[in-house]
Amino acid sequence: MISVEVSTHGLEFDEVVQHLSGPLRQKLVEKLADIAYASAFYGVPWLTGRLAQSIVKEIGDGEVRIAALAPYAMYVVNGTSPHEIRPVNTRVLAFSVKGKMVFASLVHHPGTKPNPFMQEAAENARNQADIENHQLIVLSNQLKELIRNEKTG
C-alpha cells in the first residue's frame, strides 16, 4: 500500500484556514482530497483497472488519506530494477504476449520505470490549495474593505 495525506497543515495559507470554522475548514480539506483522489485515480496506469479500483479516500477530522491498496502499488510508484521471475507453485509460467500464450520456466524482466502517480496527486492538490489560498485572500480583503466602508460610511 502507498498513500498520501491531504490536510491544511504546512500549507502557505494554514494561517488563513485557521480562521475558518471547523465545518468550512473540513469542506476545504475534503475538496482538496477530491482533487487528489481524482488525480490519483486518473493518473494511475490502466491495464486491468485493479490498481485504480484499489484507490480509497479515508476522511478524518481536518485531514484525508488517499491510498492505493493494491499490493503492487509501491512497485508501480517506485519502479523496479531488472529481475528474474520464476514459477512458485508450478513448473512453468504462463502468460499472454500480443494475444499468444507463452510458457516459460524463467523470465528476465527488464524492470519498470517509476510512475509517481500518488505524488502527482498530492502536488495537484497542493497546486489547487495555492489557488484556493489566493481566492481566500482576495475574499478576505474584500470583506475587510466592506467592513471598513460600513464603519466609515
C-alpha positions in Angstrom: 0.0 0.0 0.0 1.1 3.5 -0.7 -0.7 6.7 0.5 -0.6 10.4 0.6 -2.1 12.7 3.3 -4.2 15.7 2.5 -4.6 18.4 5.1 -4.2 22.1 5.5 -1.2 21.7 7.8 2.0 23.1 6.4 0.4 25.0 3.6 1.2 28.6 3.0 -2.4 29.6 3.8 -2.7 27.5 7.0 -2.9 30.8 9.0 -5.9 31.9 6.8 -7.6 28.5 7.1 -7.3 28.6 10.9 -9.8 31.4 10.9 -12.4 29.3 9.1 -15.0 27.5 11.2 -14.5 23.7 11.6 -17.1 22.7 9.0 -15.7 25.2 6.4 -12.1 24.0 7.1 -13.2 20.4 6.8 -15.0 21.2 3.5 -11.8 22.8 2.1 -9.8 19.7 3.1 -12.4 17.4 1.5 -12.4 19.5 -1.7 -8.6 19.2 -1.9 -8.9 15.5 -1.2 -11.3 15.0 -4.0 -8.8 16.6 -6.3 -6.0 14.3 -5.0 -8.3 11.3 -5.3 -9.3 12.1 -8.9 -5.8 12.8 -9.9 -4.6 9.5 -8.4 -7.4 7.6 -10.0 -7.0 9.0 -13.5 -3.2 9.2 -13.2 -2.7 5.5 -12.5 -1.6 3.3 -15.3 -4.6 1.3 -16.6 -4.0 -2.3 -17.7 -6.7 -4.2 -15.7 -8.1 -1.3 -13.7 -7.3 -3.2 -10.5 -4.8 -0.6 -9.2 -7.2 2.3 -9.9 -10.1 0.4 -8.2 -7.9 0.0 -5.1 -7.6 3.7 -4.5 -9.5 4.8 -1.4 -10.2 8.1 0.4 -10.4 8.0 4.2 -11.8 11.1 5.7 -10.8 12.3 9.2 -11.1 15.5 11.2 -9.1 18.1 9.2 -7.3 15.6 7.1 -7.8 12.9 4.5 -5.7 10.0 3.4 -5.6 8.8 -0.2 -4.2 5.3 -0.5 -3.7 2.7 -3.3 -4.3 -0.6 -1.6 -3.2 -3.0 -4.4 -0.3 -5.0 -3.1 1.8 -4.0 -6.1 1.1 -0.2 -5.8 4.6 0.6 -4.4 6.3 -1.2 -7.3 4.3 1.0 -9.8 5.2 4.2 -7.9 8.8 3.3 -7.2 9.5 1.2 -10.3 11.5 -2.0 -10.3 15.0 -2.9 -11.3 15.7 -5.8 -13.7 14.8 -9.1 -12.1 14.1 -12.7 -12.8 10.6 -14.2 -12.4 10.4 -17.9 -11.7 7.3 -20.1 -11.1 6.4 -20.7 -7.5 3.7 -23.3 -7.2 4.1 -24.8 -10.7 6.8 -25.8 -13.2 6.2 -23.1 -15.8 4.9 -19.6 -16.1 2.0 -19.0 -18.5 1.2 -15.5 -19.9 -0.1 -13.9 -23.0 2.0 -11.7 -25.3 0.2 -10.0 -28.2 -2.6 -12.4 -27.9 -0.5 -15.6 -27.9 0.1 -17.8 -24.9 3.7 -18.1 -23.8 5.1 -20.7 -21.4 8.5 -20.3 -19.8 10.4 -21.6 -16.8 12.2 -18.3 -16.3 11.6 -14.7 -17.4 14.2 -12.0 -17.3 12.1 -8.9 -16.6 13.7 -5.6 -17.7 12.2 -3.7 -14.8 9.8 -0.8 -14.9 10.2 3.0 -14.7 8.7 4.7 -11.6 5.2 6.2 -12.1 4.8 8.6 -9.2 1.0 9.0 -9.7 0.4 9.4 -5.9 3.0 12.1 -5.5 1.5 13.8 -8.6 -1.9 13.6 -7.0 -0.6 15.3 -3.9 1.1 18.0 -6.0 -2.2 18.6 -7.9 -4.0 19.1 -4.5 -1.2 21.4 -3.3 -1.5 23.5 -6.5 -5.2 23.7 -6.0 -4.6 24.8 -2.4 -2.5 27.6 -3.7 -5.4 28.7 -5.9 -7.8 28.4 -3.0 -5.3 30.4 -0.9 -5.3 33.3 -3.4 -9.1 33.2 -3.6 -9.4 33.3 0.2 -7.0 36.2 0.5 -8.9 38.2 -2.2 -12.3 37.4 -0.4 -10.8 38.3 3.0 -9.5 41.6 1.7 -12.9 42.4 0.1 -14.7 41.6 3.3 -12.3 43.8 5.3 -12.9 46.6 2.8 -16.7 46.2 3.1 -16.5 46.3 6.9 -14.2 49.4 6.8 -16.6 51.1 4.4 -19.6 50.2 6.7 -17.9 51.8 9.7 -16.8 54.9 7.9 -19.9 55.3 5.8 
